[in-house]
């Protein structure tokens, strides 16, 4: 009888917790900045006497820059070492934050935000690669769960921090906040975060970088703008052009000896099932974050303040579950925990299909349940993906997972917009929630595959 699932996972050395805490500070800054800056757009517009379409590029430019630099993370990490890449991108993020705070006008602020996004697109996967290389497969769940809590709290508390700052000081302090955090993280990282191995002989895949570096931003821009502005022809063209370029990158990468990103990792059953799960849960999360506020305000008649409180309950439920999910993942395996997450996600979505509008007694527990399901569905899958690769492949793995997660989120949001635009009234919301429920059911299927492939790998592994 296999008793491995009954054995407690190995303890995590304090040094690895310290590495996770320091690298997690960068991820927290990137996630916090994505929400606090959006909150200040109207204040910045008035301060600069600029038009809203121009000021919105403070947010859009940041997201596009993230998508441009993300494909290069794996190559840069292998060329210079993932620890060095993380430190360099963190320093760049802090410098760009200072430039944002000092910006004399809207164009310079947009340019500084673009630089911030370029640094953030490298910092997050590089930090994950550092952690993945430092920790063992049976330690990753707890570490990713603790980091997930920190990262999830960024968007959750971002509006509160932003509102507090804007109520008492200039919007410029929203960017100054990052500077001391970045300096402290860099100081603590000295002698702690390993620089990583260098591979100076690895050639740069220029064709792959051009295809993915243009395709990914076009795809994400079209999907995100469609989610914010509704269906427009130009957004369809952007999505179509981006998808074509990304598909071309895949075709070229599979024929290239040393591609920008090693796509052969997707031939491994555990990695491919886990990565697909992160993409599907990303689609469900971003699609839900677009749909649920509209449902609460338009169908359920909730005020903006009530809607914010209800969404906060969902976010806190997700954040507080992540550390527990990490412990369960290390103990029982990612597939089983992800399956439980899929069940809870489905249970937190189906009530929205009921003919009657959900009342207060139902809304809060249903949204909390959905948040818990999202946390248990996504984080274990990401852990399984990283645990299934060798340390020297960690950079390609983290880059691939981050790309799939972002593309999934953008497609999920765009799909919800299309459903709401093509149908009318409550039928449109029913169709959109049905799409989310189908997505949750697919998470269950992928989790079953993850269990099957994971158990098969254990049986094939040589005895210790």
C-alpha positions as CSV (number, residue, x, y, z in Angstrom):
1,X,0.0,0.0,0.0
2,X,1.3,3.5,-0.9
3,X,1.6,5.5,2.3
4,X,3.4,8.5,0.8
5,X,0.3,10.7,1.0
6,X,0.1,9.9,4.8
7,X,3.7,11.0,5.5
8,X,4.2,14.6,6.6
9,X,6.1,16.7,4.0
10,X,9.7,17.7,4.7
11,X,10.3,20.8,6.8
12,X,11.3,24.0,4.9
13,X,14.6,25.6,6.0
14,X,14.4,29.1,7.3
15,X,16.7,30.3,4.5
16,X,14.2,29.2,1.8
17,X,11.4,31.1,3.7
18,X,13.7,34.2,3.7
19,X,14.3,33.9,-0.1
20,X,10.6,33.5,-0.6
21,X,9.8,36.5,1.5
22,X,12.3,38.8,-0.2
23,X,11.3,37.8,-3.8
24,X,7.7,37.9,-2.8
25,X,8.1,41.6,-1.9
26,X,8.7,42.3,-5.6
27,X,5.6,40.4,-6.7
28,X,3.5,42.2,-4.1
29,X,4.7,45.6,-5.4
30,X,3.8,44.7,-9.0
31,X,0.3,43.5,-8.0
32,X,-0.3,46.4,-5.7
33,X,0.7,48.9,-8.3
34,X,-1.7,47.5,-10.9
35,X,-4.7,48.5,-8.7
36,X,-3.6,51.7,-6.9
37,X,-2.6,53.5,-10.1
38,X,-6.0,52.7,-11.7
39,X,-7.7,54.3,-8.7
40,X,-5.8,57.6,-9.2
41,X,-6.5,58.0,-12.9
42,X,-9.2,60.7,-12.5
43,X,-7.0,62.6,-9.9
44,X,-4.1,62.5,-12.3
45,X,-6.2,63.6,-15.2
46,X,-7.4,66.7,-13.3
47,X,-3.9,67.5,-12.1
48,X,-2.5,67.4,-15.6
49,X,-5.7,68.8,-17.3
50,X,-5.4,65.9,-19.8
51,X,-8.0,63.9,-21.6
52,X,-9.3,60.6,-20.2
53,X,-8.3,58.5,-23.3
54,X,-4.7,59.7,-22.9
55,X,-4.6,59.2,-19.1
56,X,-6.0,55.6,-19.5
57,X,-2.7,54.7,-21.1
58,X,-1.1,54.9,-17.6
59,X,-2.9,51.6,-17.0
60,X,-3.0,50.2,-20.5
61,X,0.7,51.0,-21.2
62,X,1.7,49.1,-18.0
63,X,-0.2,46.0,-19.0
64,X,1.2,46.1,-22.6
65,X,4.8,46.5,-21.3
66,X,4.3,43.5,-19.0
67,X,3.3,41.4,-22.0
68,X,6.3,42.7,-24.1
69,X,9.0,41.8,-21.6
70,X,7.5,38.6,-20.2
71,X,8.6,36.4,-23.2
72,X,12.3,37.4,-22.7
73,X,12.3,36.3,-19.1
74,X,13.4,32.8,-19.7
75,X,16.3,33.7,-22.1
76,X,17.6,36.5,-19.8
77,X,17.4,34.3,-16.8
78,X,19.5,31.6,-18.4
79,X,21.9,34.1,-19.9
80,X,22.6,36.1,-16.7
81,X,21.1,33.9,-13.8
82,X,17.6,34.2,-12.5
83,X,18.7,35.8,-9.2
84,X,20.6,38.5,-11.0
85,X,17.6,39.1,-13.4
86,X,15.3,39.3,-10.4
87,X,17.5,41.9,-8.7
88,X,18.0,43.9,-11.8
89,X,14.3,44.0,-12.7
90,X,13.4,44.9,-9.0
91,X,15.9,47.8,-9.2
92,X,14.5,48.9,-12.5
93,X,11.0,48.7,-11.0
94,X,12.0,51.0,-8.1
95,X,13.7,53.5,-10.4
96,X,10.7,53.5,-12.7
97,X,8.5,54.1,-9.7
98,X,10.6,57.1,-8.8
99,X,10.3,58.4,-12.3
100,X,6.5,58.0,-12.1
101,X,6.4,60.1,-8.9
102,X,8.6,62.8,-10.5
103,X,6.8,62.9,-13.9
104,X,6.1,66.5,-14.9
105,X,3.4,65.6,-17.4
106,X,1.1,62.8,-18.7
107,X,3.5,61.6,-21.5
108,X,6.4,61.2,-19.2
109,X,4.2,59.4,-16.6
110,X,3.0,57.0,-19.3
111,X,6.6,56.4,-20.4
112,X,7.7,55.8,-16.8
113,X,4.7,53.4,-16.3
114,X,5.8,51.5,-19.5
115,X,9.3,51.1,-17.9
116,X,7.6,49.9,-14.7
117,X,5.7,47.3,-16.8
118,X,8.8,46.1,-18.6
119,X,10.5,45.5,-15.2
120,X,7.5,43.9,-13.7
121,X,7.2,41.4,-16.6
122,X,10.7,40.1,-15.9
123,X,10.5,40.4,-12.1
124,X,7.6,38.0,-11.4
125,X,8.7,34.9,-13.4
126,X,12.3,35.5,-12.4
127,X,11.3,35.5,-8.7
128,X,9.3,32.3,-9.2
129,X,12.2,30.7,-10.9
130,X,14.5,31.5,-8.0
131,X,12.0,30.0,-5.5
132,X,11.4,27.0,-7.7
133,X,15.1,26.2,-7.9
134,X,15.7,26.7,-4.2
135,X,12.9,24.6,-2.9
136,X,12.1,20.9,-3.3
137,X,9.0,19.6,-5.0
138,X,7.4,18.7,-1.6
139,X,8.1,22.2,-0.2
140,X,6.8,24.2,-3.1
141,X,3.1,24.0,-2.1
142,X,3.6,25.7,1.2
143,X,5.9,28.3,-0.2
144,X,3.6,29.1,-3.2
145,X,0.6,29.2,-0.8
146,X,2.3,31.7,1.4
147,X,3.4,33.8,-1.5
148,X,0.0,33.5,-3.1
149,X,-1.4,35.1,0.1
150,X,0.9,38.1,-0.2
151,X,0.3,38.5,-4.0
152,X,-3.5,38.1,-3.6
153,X,-3.5,40.8,-0.9
154,X,-2.0,43.3,-3.3
155,X,-5.1,43.8,-5.5
156,X,-7.4,43.3,-2.4
157,X,-5.9,46.0,-0.3
158,X,-4.7,48.2,-3.2
159,X,-7.9,50.3,-3.4
160,X,-7.9,50.8,0.4
161,X,-4.3,51.9,0.4
162,X,-4.8,54.1,-2.7
163,X,-7.9,55.7,-1.2
164,X,-6.0,56.4,2.1
165,X,-3.1,58.0,0.2
166,X,-5.3,60.1,-2.1
167,X,-7.3,61.3,0.8
168,X,-4.3,62.7,2.6
169,X,-1.5,63.3,0.0
170,X,-0.6,63.6,-3.7
171,X,-1.1,60.8,-6.1
172,X,2.7,60.8,-6.5
173,X,3.0,59.0,-3.2
174,X,1.4,56.0,-4.7
175,X,4.6,55.5,-6.7
176,X,7.0,56.7,-4.0
177,X,5.8,53.8,-1.8
178,X,7.6,51.3,-4.0
179,X,11.0,52.9,-3.7
180,X,11.8,52.1,0.0
181,X,10.2,48.6,-0.4
182,X,12.4,47.9,-3.4
183,X,15.6,49.3,-1.7
184,X,14.9,47.2,1.5
185,X,14.3,44.0,-0.6
186,X,17.5,44.5,-2.5
187,X,19.4,45.1,0.7
188,X,18.0,41.9,2.3
189,X,18.7,39.9,-0.9
190,X,22.5,40.5,-0.7
191,X,24.1,37.2,0.3
192,X,20.7,35.5,0.5
193,X,19.2,35.2,-3.1
194,X,21.6,33.2,-5.3
195,X,22.6,34.8,-8.5
196,X,22.1,31.6,-10.5
197,X,24.1,29.9,-13.2
198,X,25.0,31.9,-16.4
199,X,24.8,30.5,-19.9
200,X,26.7,32.9,-22.1
201,X,26.6,30.6,-25.1
202,X,22.8,30.5,-25.4
203,X,21.8,32.4,-28.6
204,X,19.0,34.9,-28.7
205,X,16.0,33.8,-30.7
206,X,15.2,37.2,-32.3
207,X,12.5,35.8,-34.6
208,X,10.7,34.2,-31.6
209,X,11.0,37.4,-29.6
210,X,9.5,39.5,-32.4
211,X,6.6,37.1,-32.9
212,X,5.7,36.7,-29.3
213,X,6.8,40.1,-28.2
214,X,4.3,41.6,-30.7
215,X,1.7,38.9,-30.6
216,X,1.2,38.7,-26.9
217,X,0.6,42.5,-26.3
218,X,-1.8,42.7,-29.3
219,X,-3.8,39.7,-28.0
220,X,-3.9,41.0,-24.4
221,X,-4.6,44.6,-25.5
222,X,-7.5,43.6,-27.7
223,X,-9.0,41.3,-25.1
224,X,-8.6,43.7,-22.1
225,X,-9.9,46.7,-24.0
226,X,-12.9,44.7,-25.2
227,X,-13.5,43.8,-21.6
228,X,-13.4,47.5,-20.6
229,X,-14.9,49.2,-23.6
230,X,-17.1,46.6,-25.2
231,X,-17.0,45.0,-28.7
232,X,-15.2,47.1,-31.2
233,X,-13.9,46.1,-34.7
234,X,-10.4,47.3,-33.8
235,X,-10.2,45.1,-30.8
236,X,-11.2,42.0,-32.9
237,X,-8.4,42.8,-35.3
238,X,-6.0,43.2,-32.4
239,X,-7.0,39.9,-31.0
240,X,-6.9,38.1,-34.4
241,X,-3.4,39.6,-35.3
242,X,-2.1,38.7,-31.8
243,X,-3.4,35.2,-32.0
244,X,-1.9,34.7,-35.5
245,X,1.6,35.9,-34.3
246,X,1.5,33.7,-31.2
247,X,0.5,30.7,-33.3
248,X,3.4,31.6,-35.6
249,X,5.7,31.7,-32.6
250,X,4.6,28.2,-31.6
251,X,5.2,26.8,-35.0
252,X,8.7,28.5,-35.3
253,X,9.7,27.5,-31.7
254,X,9.0,23.8,-32.3
255,X,11.4,23.9,-35.2
256,X,14.1,26.0,-33.6
257,X,17.0,24.2,-31.9
258,X,17.3,26.8,-29.1
259,X,14.0,28.7,-29.0
260,X,13.2,31.7,-26.9
261,X,11.0,29.4,-24.7
262,X,11.2,25.6,-24.5
263,X,7.7,24.6,-25.6
264,X,8.6,20.9,-25.4
265,X,7.8,21.1,-21.7
266,X,4.2,21.0,-22.8
267,X,4.7,17.4,-24.0
268,X,5.0,16.3,-20.4
269,X,1.6,15.3,-19.1
270,X,1.8,16.8,-15.6
271,X,3.2,20.1,-16.8
272,X,0.7,20.5,-19.7
273,X,-2.3,19.6,-17.5
274,X,-1.1,21.9,-14.7
275,X,-0.4,24.8,-17.1
276,X,-3.8,24.3,-18.8
277,X,-5.4,24.4,-15.4
278,X,-3.8,27.8,-14.5
279,X,-5.0,29.2,-17.9
280,X,-8.6,27.9,-17.3
281,X,-8.7,29.2,-13.7
282,X,-7.3,32.5,-14.9
283,X,-10.1,32.8,-17.5
284,X,-12.6,32.0,-14.8
285,X,-11.1,34.5,-12.4
286,X,-10.9,37.5,-14.8
287,X,-14.2,36.6,-16.4
288,X,-15.8,36.5,-13.0
289,X,-14.2,39.8,-11.9
290,X,-15.8,41.5,-14.9
291,X,-19.2,39.7,-14.7
292,X,-19.9,39.7,-10.9
293,X,-19.7,43.4,-10.3
294,X,-22.1,44.0,-13.3
295,X,-24.5,41.4,-11.9
296,X,-24.4,42.9,-8.4
297,X,-25.1,46.4,-9.6
298,X,-27.4,45.9,-12.6
299,X,-29.3,42.7,-11.7
300,X,-29.1,42.7,-7.9
301,X,-29.4,46.5,-7.5
302,X,-26.4,46.8,-5.2
303,X,-24.6,50.1,-4.7
304,X,-20.9,50.6,-5.6
305,X,-19.9,50.5,-1.9
306,X,-21.9,47.2,-1.4
307,X,-20.4,45.7,-4.5
308,X,-16.9,46.6,-3.3
309,X,-17.5,45.0,0.1
310,X,-18.9,41.8,-1.5
311,X,-15.9,41.5,-3.9
312,X,-13.5,42.1,-0.9
313,X,-15.1,39.2,0.9
314,X,-14.4,37.0,-2.2
315,X,-10.8,38.2,-2.3
316,X,-10.2,37.7,1.4
317,X,-11.7,34.2,1.2
318,X,-9.2,33.4,-1.6
319,X,-6.2,35.0,0.1
320,X,-6.7,33.3,3.4
321,X,-7.2,29.9,1.8
322,X,-3.9,30.0,-0.1
323,X,-1.5,29.0,2.8
324,X,-3.9,26.2,3.8
325,X,-4.0,25.0,0.2
326,X,-0.2,25.0,0.1
327,X,0.0,22.7,3.1
328,X,-2.6,20.4,1.6
329,X,-0.8,20.3,-1.7
330,X,2.5,19.2,-0.2
331,X,0.7,16.6,1.8
332,X,-1.8,15.1,-0.6
333,X,-0.7,16.2,-4.1
334,X,-1.7,19.0,-6.4
335,X,-4.3,17.1,-8.3
336,X,-6.5,16.2,-5.3
337,X,-6.4,19.8,-4.0
338,X,-7.1,21.3,-7.4
339,X,-10.1,18.9,-7.8
340,X,-11.5,20.1,-4.5
341,X,-11.0,23.7,-5.7
342,X,-12.8,23.0,-8.9
343,X,-15.8,21.5,-6.9
344,X,-15.9,24.6,-4.7
345,X,-15.6,26.9,-7.7
346,X,-18.5,25.2,-9.4
347,X,-20.5,25.3,-6.2
348,X,-19.8,29.1,-5.9
349,X,-21.0,29.7,-9.5
350,X,-24.1,27.6,-9.9
351,X,-26.2,29.6,-7.5
352,X,-26.0,32.6,-9.9
353,X,-28.0,30.5,-12.4
354,X,-31.0,30.4,-10.1
355,X,-34.1,32.3,-11.4
356,X,-34.3,34.5,-8.3
357,X,-31.7,37.2,-7.5
358,X,-29.5,36.0,-4.6
359,X,-30.1,37.8,-1.3
360,X,-27.6,38.9,1.4
361,X,-27.8,35.5,3.2
362,X,-26.7,33.8,0.0
363,X,-24.4,36.3,-1.7
364,X,-21.6,36.5,0.9
365,X,-21.1,32.7,1.5
366,X,-21.4,32.0,-2.3
367,X,-18.8,34.6,-3.1
368,X,-16.5,33.5,-0.3
369,X,-16.9,29.9,-1.6
370,X,-16.0,31.0,-5.1
371,X,-12.9,32.8,-3.8
372,X,-11.8,29.6,-1.9
373,X,-12.4,27.5,-4.9
374,X,-10.4,29.8,-7.1
375,X,-7.4,29.6,-4.7
376,X,-7.5,25.8,-4.4
377,X,-8.0,25.4,-8.1
378,X,-5.1,27.6,-9.3
379,X,-2.3,27.6,-6.8
380,X,-1.8,23.8,-6.6
381,X,-1.8,23.5,-10.4
382,X,1.0,26.2,-10.6
383,X,2.9,24.3,-7.9
384,X,2.6,21.0,-9.8
385,X,3.8,22.7,-13.0
386,X,7.0,23.9,-11.3
387,X,7.5,20.7,-9.3
388,X,7.4,18.7,-12.6
389,X,10.5,20.3,-14.2
390,X,14.2,20.2,-13.5
391,X,15.9,23.3,-11.9
392,X,17.6,24.3,-15.2
393,X,14.1,24.3,-16.9
394,X,12.5,26.4,-14.2
395,X,12.8,29.7,-16.1
396,X,11.0,28.3,-19.2
397,X,8.4,26.8,-16.9
398,X,7.6,30.0,-15.0
399,X,7.5,32.1,-18.2
400,X,5.1,29.6,-19.9
401,X,2.8,29.4,-16.9
402,X,2.7,33.2,-16.6
403,X,1.9,33.6,-20.3
404,X,-0.8,31.0,-20.3
405,X,-2.3,32.5,-17.1
406,X,-2.4,36.0,-18.6
407,X,-3.8,34.9,-22.0
408,X,-6.4,32.8,-20.2
409,X,-7.5,35.8,-18.1
410,X,-7.8,38.1,-21.1
411,X,-9.7,35.6,-23.1
412,X,-12.1,34.9,-20.2
413,X,-12.8,38.6,-19.8
414,X,-13.3,39.1,-23.6
415,X,-15.6,36.0,-23.8
416,X,-17.9,37.4,-21.0
417,X,-18.1,40.7,-22.9
418,X,-19.1,39.0,-26.1
419,X,-21.8,37.0,-24.3
420,X,-23.3,40.0,-22.6
421,X,-23.2,42.0,-25.8
422,X,-24.9,39.3,-28.0
423,X,-27.8,38.6,-25.6
424,X,-30.2,40.8,-23.7
425,X,-31.3,41.2,-20.1
426,X,-31.0,38.5,-17.5
427,X,-30.6,35.8,-20.2
428,X,-27.2,37.3,-21.0
429,X,-26.1,37.0,-17.4
430,X,-27.4,33.4,-17.2
431,X,-25.4,32.5,-20.3
432,X,-22.2,34.2,-18.9
433,X,-22.5,32.4,-15.5
434,X,-23.1,29.2,-17.4
435,X,-19.9,29.7,-19.2
436,X,-18.1,30.2,-15.9
437,X,-19.7,27.0,-14.6
438,X,-18.6,25.1,-17.6
439,X,-15.0,26.4,-17.1
440,X,-15.2,25.2,-13.5
441,X,-16.3,21.7,-14.7
442,X,-13.3,21.7,-17.1
443,X,-11.0,22.4,-14.1
444,X,-12.4,19.3,-12.5
445,X,-11.5,17.2,-15.6
446,X,-8.0,18.7,-15.7
447,X,-7.5,18.0,-12.0
448,X,-8.5,14.3,-12.6
449,X,-5.8,14.2,-15.3
450,X,-3.3,15.8,-13.0
451,X,-4.1,13.2,-10.3
452,X,-3.7,10.4,-12.9
453,X,-0.4,11.7,-14.4
454,X,1.0,12.6,-11.0
455,X,0.3,9.1,-9.5
456,X,1.8,7.5,-12.7
457,X,5.0,9.5,-12.2
458,X,5.2,8.4,-8.6
459,X,4.9,4.8,-9.6
460,X,7.6,5.2,-12.3
461,X,10.0,7.0,-10.0
462,X,12.9,4.9,-8.7
463,X,12.7,4.0,-5.1
464,X,14.8,6.1,-2.7
